[in-house]
Amino acid sequence: MARKKAEVFIFSHIAQADGNRFVPSGILGLTETLGANAQNRDLASEFAYGIGYIGRKESFELDPVSLGLGDRQSIKGKMLFPVDGLREFGGIRDAAPDAWGRRVIEARLKVPANSLLEVQYLLHAGGDRVGALDVRELRTSPDSTSASDWHSLQYVLEAADAVENGAPVPANLERFLCAGSSAGGARPKASVRDDDGALWLAKFPAKGDAFNVAKAESCTLELARRCGLTVPEVLYQDIGGQPVMLIRRFDRYWGQTGQQPPEGALHHTRPVEGCVEGRLPFVSGLTLVACSEPESPGKAYSDLGRAIHRYVHPSCVRANGEEMFARMVLNIFVTNDDDHLRNHGFVRDPRLGGWRLSPLYDVVPRPVISGERRLHLGVGEQGKLATLNNALSHCSAFVPERPVAVGIMRRVWGEVRQWKTCFEENGADGKLLDHIGRAFRDISEIASPELEAEIRKGAS
């Protein structure tokens, strides 16, 4: 066994008049115990904010749970550690590559799977990683962008396909691998910029897909929008015969230099003359619930509800609680059981100086035959059981009044029962409709007769 300690600089995005995208915010120390089994390595983390960063009026907390900036004087020059004995700071872990990004980094460096130290994965994720952080070996290390441009999607897709199949990446495609190193999740994806400079996440097909996942997800997100949920802009394209979904990166916005960000939904802002790109700090539900990845299946939506009340800006608590409840209800209706804590996110709104629920992402119906279905997260008193009665049993974690919860169910059901119309209007063909139909639930399958009657009452 051997131990290796590494220190890296964490940079935070704070818009600068000189064009710099980041300022140093502190030093992260990682101590990793090396063993024969890479999966069982031990990791310990420590972090110290820079005194200059703490003194900045516009500085923000890198992790609202373990690295809060509530009492700035008390943490000056102090080493901080993750709460609850966790190995990592959630807010920094969220800036690291997930399963797919790690595979891309390994392909770029031509090393075996899971053979790198965690600090190496952190360093190689690139400057266009999710959120508003960057990780660099030295304070003097240069800024690094990683997104490709819109017109290179075909090449990015070919490079991703090579990684997906475990094949060597052709030399002429290696430079396009950078676009995928910052992406989270297990499926192939990459960050790209459109002709105006706005940042998007392109999601590609994966080996073994039984249906057109890109079309199914794009249609489901449109359905969620019709349910009144907050959804970024979504596009669907055919790239060389391959289905690709593109979703606007909601952790980016555009505004006037030196001015407060514009009103309205920041993820809908566009690059225009005189505007610069801003970055929104991002943390996952895993971070706000303060748990590790293996602990996620033991958590529930009510844990997210409590996290909203504790960490979200007071002006957003009620609306975010209602939206989280609506997202759970939607997942029940469409059998989205990939609803783990990393697939729920929060962004820090600079206009509020606080956190709020991020727009919705990663919602894909899963066609199954079984009548009784379960979500990844706990739903209510009956655990993970995906029924509306079970969801209603814990509705107080999200909304103060039961009639509000029933009204949310009525609103979501009113749109989901027309899901085929929504899918057809967004280009889904008969083959996809037939296959995906097994994912969608009729209200009578997931609600008691009494609750169904209550939901139907007053519905148009």
C-alpha positions in Angstrom: 0.0 0.0 0.0 1.2 3.5 -0.7 -0.2 7.0 0.0 0.0 9.9 -2.4 -0.9 13.5 -1.5 -1.6 16.1 -4.1 -2.5 19.8 -3.9 -4.4 21.6 -6.7 -5.7 25.1 -7.1 -9.5 25.5 -7.3 -10.5 28.4 -9.5 -14.0 30.1 -9.3 -15.6 31.9 -12.2 -16.0 35.6 -11.4 -16.5 37.8 -14.4 -13.4 40.0 -14.9 -13.1 43.1 -17.0 -9.7 41.9 -18.3 -11.4 38.8 -19.8 -10.1 36.3 -17.4 -12.7 33.6 -16.7 -11.5 32.5 -13.3 -9.9 33.7 -10.1 -8.1 31.4 -7.5 -10.4 30.5 -4.7 -8.3 28.0 -2.6 -6.2 24.9 -2.4 -7.6 21.4 -2.4 -5.5 18.6 -0.8 -6.2 15.0 -1.8 -4.6 12.0 -0.1 -5.2 8.7 -1.9 -4.2 5.3 -0.6 -3.0 3.2 -3.5 -3.8 -0.5 -3.6 -4.1 -3.3 -6.1 -7.8 -2.8 -6.5 -8.5 0.7 -8.0 -12.2 0.4 -7.0 -11.3 0.2 -3.3 -8.9 3.1 -3.0 -9.2 5.3 0.0 -9.5 9.0 -0.4 -9.3 11.9 2.0 -9.9 15.6 1.2 -9.1 18.9 2.8 -9.6 22.5 1.6 -8.5 26.0 2.5 -10.0 29.1 1.0 -7.6 31.8 -0.1 -7.7 34.9 2.1 -8.0 37.1 -1.0 -11.0 35.1 -2.2 -12.8 35.2 1.1 -12.3 39.0 1.0 -14.0 39.3 -2.4 -17.6 40.7 -2.2 -18.6 38.6 -5.2 -17.1 35.3 -4.1 -19.4 32.3 -3.5 -19.3 29.1 -1.5 -17.9 26.2 -3.4 -20.0 23.7 -1.5 -23.0 25.0 0.6 -22.8 22.0 2.9 -19.1 21.6 3.8 -17.6 24.9 2.5 -20.1 27.6 3.5 -19.1 31.2 3.6 -21.5 32.3 6.3 -18.8 33.4 8.8 -15.9 34.4 6.7 -13.6 35.5 9.5 -13.8 32.2 11.2 -12.5 30.2 8.2 -9.6 32.5 7.2 -6.5 30.4 7.1 -8.4 27.3 8.3 -8.3 23.8 6.9 -11.8 22.5 6.2 -13.0 18.9 5.8 -16.1 17.3 4.3 -19.0 16.8 6.6 -20.2 13.4 8.0 -16.9 11.7 7.3 -17.3 11.9 3.5 -14.2 11.3 1.3 -14.8 14.3 -0.9 -16.3 17.8 -1.0 -19.5 17.4 -2.9 -19.3 20.8 -4.6 -15.8 20.0 -5.9 -16.8 16.4 -6.8 -19.6 17.8 -9.0 -16.9 19.5 -11.1 -15.2 16.2 -11.7 -15.9 13.9 -14.7 -18.5 11.2 -14.2 -18.4 7.7 -15.7 -18.3 8.8 -19.4 -15.9 11.7 -18.8 -13.5 9.3 -17.1 -13.6 7.0 -20.0 -12.8 9.8 -22.4 -9.9 11.0 -20.3 -8.5 7.5 -20.2 -8.8 7.2 -23.9 -7.0 10.6 -24.4 -4.2 9.5 -22.1 -4.1 6.0 -23.5 -4.3 4.4 -20.0 -6.3 1.4 -18.6 -9.8 1.9 -17.1 -9.8 3.3 -13.5 -6.0 3.5 -13.4 -5.6 7.2 -12.7 -5.6 9.0 -9.4 -8.7 11.1 -8.6 -6.7 14.3 -8.8 -5.8 13.4 -12.4 -9.4 12.9 -13.4 -10.2 16.3 -11.8 -7.3 18.0 -13.6 -8.2 16.7 -17.0 -11.9 17.5 -17.1 -11.2 20.8 -18.8 -12.3 24.4 -18.3 -15.8 23.9 -19.8 -16.8 21.4 -17.0 -20.2 21.8 -15.4 -20.7 24.7 -13.0 -18.3 27.5 -12.2 -15.2 25.8 -11.0 -11.9 24.8 -12.6 -9.1 22.7 -11.2 -5.5 23.4 -12.1 -2.1 22.0 -10.9 -0.5 25.4 -10.5 -1.7 28.9 -9.8 0.0 29.8 -13.1 -1.6 27.0 -15.1 -3.4 28.4 -18.2 -7.1 28.5 -18.7 -8.4 25.6 -20.8 -11.5 25.3 -22.9 -12.7 21.9 -24.0 -16.0 22.3 -26.0 -16.0 21.7 -29.7 -17.9 23.8 -32.2 -21.3 23.0 -33.6 -20.0 22.0 -37.1 -17.6 19.3 -35.7 -20.4 17.2 -34.2 -19.8 14.4 -36.8 -16.2 14.1 -35.7 -17.0 14.3 -32.0 -19.6 11.6 -32.5 -17.0 9.4 -34.3 -14.5 9.9 -31.5 -17.1 9.1 -28.9 -18.1 6.0 -30.8 -14.5 4.7 -30.7 -14.4 5.3 -26.9 -17.8 3.5 -26.5 -16.5 0.5 -28.4 -13.2 0.4 -26.7 -11.4 1.0 -29.9 -8.3 3.1 -30.5 -9.3 6.7 -31.4 -7.9 7.7 -34.8 -5.2 10.3 -34.6 -7.3 12.8 -36.7 -10.1 12.6 -34.1 -8.1 12.8 -30.9 -8.5 16.5 -30.5 -12.3 16.1 -30.5 -12.1 13.9 -27.3 -11.7 17.1 -25.2 -15.4 17.9 -25.8 -16.5 14.8 -23.8 -14.1 14.9 -20.8 -16.2 17.2 -18.7 -19.5 15.4 -19.3 -21.3 13.5 -16.5 -23.3 10.3 -16.6 -22.5 7.0 -18.2 -23.8 7.6 -21.8 -21.7 9.2 -24.6 -22.0 12.9 -24.7 -20.0 16.1 -25.3 -20.1 19.9 -24.9 -20.4 21.9 -28.1 -20.9 25.6 -29.0 -23.4 26.8 -31.6 -22.6 29.4 -34.2 -23.4 32.2 -31.7 -21.2 30.8 -29.0 -23.9 29.4 -26.7 -22.9 26.1 -25.0 -24.9 22.9 -25.5 -24.6 19.3 -24.3 -24.9 16.8 -27.2 -26.1 13.4 -26.1 -25.2 10.4 -28.4 -26.5 6.9 -28.9 -25.0 4.1 -26.7 -24.3 0.5 -27.4 -27.3 -1.7 -26.8 -29.9 1.0 -27.1 -33.2 -0.8 -27.7 -34.9 2.4 -29.0 -34.2 6.0 -30.1 -33.2 7.4 -26.7 -32.4 10.8 -28.1 -35.8 11.3 -29.5 -37.5 9.8 -26.5 -35.7 12.1 -24.1 -36.2 15.2 -26.2 -40.0 14.4 -26.4 -40.2 13.7 -22.7 -38.5 17.0 -21.8 -41.1 18.8 -24.1 -43.8 16.9 -22.2 -42.3 18.1 -18.9 -42.3 21.6 -20.2 -46.0 21.3 -21.0 -46.5 20.1 -17.4 -45.2 23.4 -16.2 -41.7 22.3 -15.3 -38.5 24.3 -15.9 -36.8 22.8 -18.9 -33.8 24.2 -21.0 -34.0 24.5 -24.8 -33.8 21.1 -26.5 -33.0 20.2 -30.1 -32.9 16.9 -32.0 -30.7 16.3 -34.9 -29.7 13.5 -37.2 -25.9 13.5 -37.5 -24.7 11.1 -40.2 -27.6 8.8 -39.6 -27.2 8.9 -35.8 -29.8 10.4 -33.5 -28.4 13.2 -31.3 -30.2 15.3 -28.7 -28.8 18.7 -27.8 -29.8 20.5 -24.6 -28.7 24.1 -23.6 -26.2 24.1 -20.8 -28.3 25.8 -18.0 -25.1 26.5 -16.0 -24.2 29.3 -18.5 -25.8 32.6 -19.2 -25.1 35.8 -21.1 -25.2 39.3 -19.8 -23.6 42.8 -20.0 -20.1 43.2 -18.7 -20.0 44.6 -15.1 -23.8 44.6 -14.7 -26.2 42.5 -12.8 -27.5 39.5 -14.8 -30.7 40.1 -16.7 -34.1 39.3 -15.3 -36.0 36.1 -16.3 -34.6 32.6 -16.9 -30.9 32.9 -17.2 -30.6 29.7 -19.2 -32.7 31.3 -22.0 -30.3 34.2 -22.5 -28.4 34.3 -25.8 -25.0 35.7 -26.9 -25.6 39.2 -28.3 -23.2 42.1 -29.0 -21.7 43.5 -25.8 -22.5 40.4 -23.7 -20.1 38.0 -22.0 -20.7 34.4 -20.9 -21.3 33.9 -17.2 -21.2 30.6 -15.3 -23.5 29.5 -12.6 -22.2 27.5 -9.7 -23.7 24.0 -9.7 -24.1 21.3 -7.1 -26.0 18.0 -7.4 -28.6 16.6 -5.1 -26.0 14.2 -3.9 -24.0 17.2 -2.5 -27.0 18.9 -0.8 -28.2 15.7 0.8 -24.5 15.2 2.0 -24.0 11.6 1.0 -21.7 9.4 -1.1 -22.7 7.7 -4.3 -23.2 4.2 -2.7 -25.6 5.8 -0.2 -27.8 7.4 -2.9 -30.2 4.4 -3.2 -31.0 4.7 0.5 -32.2 8.3 0.1 -35.6 9.6 -0.7 -37.3 12.6 -2.4 -38.1 13.9 1.0 -34.4 14.2 1.7 -34.3 16.6 -1.3 -37.3 18.4 0.0 -35.5 19.0 3.3 -32.4 20.1 1.5 -34.5 22.7 -0.4 -35.8 24.1 2.8 -32.3 24.2 4.3 -30.1 25.5 1.4 -32.3 27.1 -1.2 -32.8 30.9 -1.1 -35.9 31.7 1.0 -37.6 33.4 -2.0 -37.4 30.1 -4.0 -38.2 27.5 -1.4 -42.0 27.2 -2.0 -41.7 27.2 -5.8 -38.8 24.8 -5.8 -40.5 22.5 -3.4 -43.6 22.3 -5.6 -41.5 21.7 -8.7 -39.5 18.9 -7.0 -42.8 17.2 -6.1 -44.0 17.7 -9.7 -40.8 16.1 -11.0 -41.3 13.1 -8.7 -44.9 12.7 -10.0 -43.8 12.9 -13.6 -41.2 10.2 -13.0 -43.9 8.0 -11.6 -46.1 8.5 -14.6 -43.3 7.9 -17.2 -41.3 5.2 -15.2 -38.1 7.3 -15.1 -36.2 5.2 -12.6 -32.9 6.8 -13.3 -33.8 9.5 -10.8 -30.7 9.2 -8.6 -29.3 12.2 -6.7 -26.9 13.2 -9.4 -29.8 13.7 -11.7 -31.2 16.4 -9.5 -29.3 19.7 -9.5 -29.1 23.2 -8.0 -27.5 26.4 -9.3 -26.5 29.5 -7.5 -28.3 32.6 -8.8 -26.1 35.7 -8.6 -29.1 37.9 -8.5 -30.3 36.3 -5.3 -26.9 35.5 -3.8 -28.3 32.0 -3.1 -29.2 28.6 -4.5 -32.2 27.4 -6.4 -33.4 24.2 -8.1 -31.8 23.8 -11.6 -33.8 23.2 -14.7 -34.8 19.6 -15.4 -32.4 17.1 -17.1 -31.9 13.4 -17.7 -35.5 12.2 -17.9 -36.0 9.1 -20.1 -39.0 6.7 -19.8 -38.1 3.1 -19.3 -40.4 0.6 -20.9 -41.1 -2.3 -18.6 -43.7 -5.1 -18.4 -44.1 -5.4 -14.7 -47.1 -3.8 -13.1 -45.5 -2.8 -9.8 -42.7 -0.3 -10.4 -40.2 1.5 -8.3 -38.0 4.6 -8.6 -34.4 4.9 -7.6 -35.2 7.3 -4.7 -37.7 6.7 -2.0 -41.1 8.1 -2.8 -43.1 7.9 0.5 -44.2 5.7 3.3 -44.1 2.6 1.0 -40.5 3.2 0.1 -39.7 3.4 -3.6 -43.1 2.2 -4.8 -44.0 4.4 -7.8 -47.6 5.3 -7.0 -49.4 8.6 -6.5 -50.7 7.5 -3.1 -47.2 6.8 -1.9 -46.0 10.2 -3.2 -48.9 11.9 -1.4 -47.9 10.3 1.9 -44.7 12.5 2.1 -46.0 15.6 0.3 -45.5 17.7 3.4 -41.8 17.6 2.6 -42.4 19.7 -0.5 -45.7 21.6 -0.1 -47.5 22.8 3.0 -51.0 21.9 2.0 -52.4 18.6 0.7 -54.7 20.2 -1.9 -51.7 21.9 -3.5 -50.1 18.4 -3.9 -53.2 17.0 -5.4 -53.4 20.0 -7.8 -49.9 19.3 -9.0 -50.8 15.7 -9.7 -53.9 16.9 -11.6 -51.7 19.3 -13.7 -49.1 16.7 -14.5 -51.7 14.0 -15.3 -53.6 16.4 -17.6 -50.5 16.6 -19.9 -49.1 13.1 -19.5 -52.4 11.5 -20.5 -51.8 13.2 -23.9 -48.2 12.0 -24.2 -48.7 10.4 -27.6 -49.9 13.7 -29.1 -46.8 15.5 -27.6 -44.4 12.8 -29.0 -46.0 12.8 -32.5 -45.9 16.6 -32.6 -42.2 16.4 -31.9 -41.3 13.8 -34.6 -41.7 10.5 -32.8 -42.5 7.7 -35.2 -44.9 4.8 -34.7 -42.1 2.4 -33.8 -40.9 4.6 -30.9 -44.5 5.1 -29.7 -45.1 1.4 -29.7 -41.9 0.6 -27.8 -42.0 3.5 -25.3 -45.7 3.1 -24.5 -45.0 0.4 -21.9 -43.3 3.1 -19.8 -46.3 5.4 -19.4 -48.8 4.7 -16.6 -52.6 5.2 -16.7 -53.8 7.1 -13.6 -55.9 4.0 -12.5 -52.6 2.0 -12.3 -50.9 4.2 -9.9 -53.7 5.8 -7.8 -56.4 4.4 -5.5 -60.0 4.9 -6.8 -60.5 7.6 -4.1 -57.3 9.5 -5.1 -58.1 9.1 -8.8 -61.5 10.6 -8.2 -60.0 13.5 -6.3 -57.5 14.2 -9.0 -60.1 14.0 -11.8 -62.4 16.3 -9.9 -62.1 19.7 -11.6 -59.9 18.5 -14.4 -60.7 19.8 -17.8 
